[in-house]
Amino acid sequence: MDFTFNLKEIATVTMVLFAVIDVIGSIPVIITLRQKAGEIDALKASLVSFAIMVVFLFAGESILSLIGLTTKDFAIAGSFVIFFVALEMILGIRLYKDEVPATASVVPLAFPLIAGTGTLTTLLSIRAQYGMLSILIAIAINVVIVFIVLKNVKHIERFLGVGGIAILRKVFGIILLAIAVKIFRTNSGI
């Protein structure tokens, strides 16, 4: 494992992870979850997503193979969760029912929204190309960005207003649905 400090690698991996995590594009989903669950614990969601990414970076393939799964199986399962979240956004219905709304900070926010199958699969892919220290620093930078967005979601919601949120929710619901289909199609061989 390479633990050398390389600023260019850190910047590259940070950008790749930022694009895959897409916390800015997930703002409508985060607002929807906040409206359903009440409060979102930004620190908890950030720390859980950080832990998931780091554990998966080091042990992801081993954990999956231990239980007889491939990365593709994992990605397809995650695509279903993303698919249902997208349906909720587009149709304005509630499929995800949890009697303990406090868990929304973990599921579906930390996983699969922040540390989702795309992010985890990307981590496995970039592990072969970049140094471990660069990847770990990039994960930390992205988690800080996620924390800042989650902490300020009330202000973002106020800025967008009810109409803006409704429009964004539908538009990003369609985009999220397309992402779910793409993840499924890419990993199922269809």
Secondary structure by P-SEA (a helix, b strand, c coil): ccccccaaaaaaaaaaaaaaaccccaaaaaaaaaaaacccaaaaaaaaaaaaaaaaaccaaaaaaaacccaaaaaaaaaaaaaaaaaaaaacccccccccccccccccccccccccaaaaaaaaaacccccaaaaaaaaaaaaaaaaaaaaaaaaaaaaacaaaaaaaaaaaaaaaaaaaaaaaaaaacc
